[in-house]
Amino acid sequence: MQGTDIQKESAFDMAFYYLERRISLFRNLPLKSLDQLALGARLRGIGQNRGRVETPRGCGMTPMDVIIYHNPRCGTSRVALGLIRNAGVEPQIIDI
């Protein structure tokens, strides 16, 4: 990255944010319940993850999509979905 120190820091912050988000999505995949094709599709989706979610002002980062692998029968999953929506974000929901 070329540019001012602020531009370089902003690019680093954005790269870190994308990497952290993708790792989080990967760690939360239901690996035991996915066949090879479904896993491949999920991994491609994580790799293409881009977004619309607001990031804090002045942080210099680009927004990200929020994707939730949601199990409507699971109370924790329903609570997590509610918290995301209460934050003013409409996530992409992938039912599992």
Steps between C-alpha positions, in 0.01 A plus 500: 500500500631839406372825644504697817547337838127544565411332168735210577353460848149510355587230245650284775189548717274405211705187419496397866123555518438285190732225624349497848148481355585217263672301773195547722268377224725200436522409870121501527434267208308186600770274354351172624169563325635614161579278206791587269291701253328704771830564675656617175209737438524641854875549469460682167236721663737587783773580248269736312365667814450874442272734679249760586526504878594833651844518657598754765553852369857596444635145510585508130354154436261388230167354619437124495200276448374314801431136429339276761481125471167482678326205660143619572455210746791626713431761766855637487478541123165683533647732767807571285280584201291732719810680628627552147166642389474718812833652397328619182655239273306263278730201459520248222343193660613152407270246663667185628 
